[in-house]
Amino acid sequence: MTEREFQAKLAELDQLLNDPEVRMDPDRIWTLLAEISAQDMHQPAG
């Protein structure tokens, strides 16, 4: 996943969790969290 894709997923997650105009979609939230956490685990510590 590129940095741009990673940032887009974070932005989508933020919107799903914090925007009262957006319908809560638990399946999408869990999917995004899994993708983001998998990406975090593959980045070198630094």
C-alpha positions in Angstrom: 0.0 0.0 0.0 1.4 3.4 -0.9 1.5 6.3 1.5 -1.3 8.0 -0.4 -3.5 4.9 -0.1 -2.7 4.6 3.6 -3.6 8.3 4.2 -6.9 7.8 2.2 -7.8 4.8 4.4 -7.1 6.8 7.6 -9.2 9.7 6.3 -12.1 7.4 5.4 -11.9 5.7 8.9 -11.9 9.2 10.5 -14.9 10.2 8.6 -16.8 7.0 9.4 -16.1 7.4 13.1 -16.5 11.1 13.5 -18.8 12.6 10.9 -22.4 12.6 12.2 -23.6 12.9 8.5 -22.1 9.6 7.6 -23.9 6.3 8.3 -21.9 4.0 10.7 -20.7 1.0 8.8 -19.1 -1.5 11.2 -17.9 -3.9 8.5 -16.1 -1.2 6.6 -14.6 0.2 9.9 -13.2 -3.3 10.8 -11.9 -3.8 7.3 -10.1 -0.5 7.3 -8.6 -1.1 10.8 -7.3 -4.5 9.6 -5.7 -3.0 6.5 -4.2 -0.2 8.4 -2.8 -2.4 11.2 -1.4 -4.8 8.7 0.4 -2.0 7.0 1.8 -0.7 10.3 3.3 -4.1 11.1 5.2 -4.1 7.8 6.8 -0.7 8.3 10.3 -0.7 9.9 10.6 0.7 13.4 12.4 4.0 13.5 
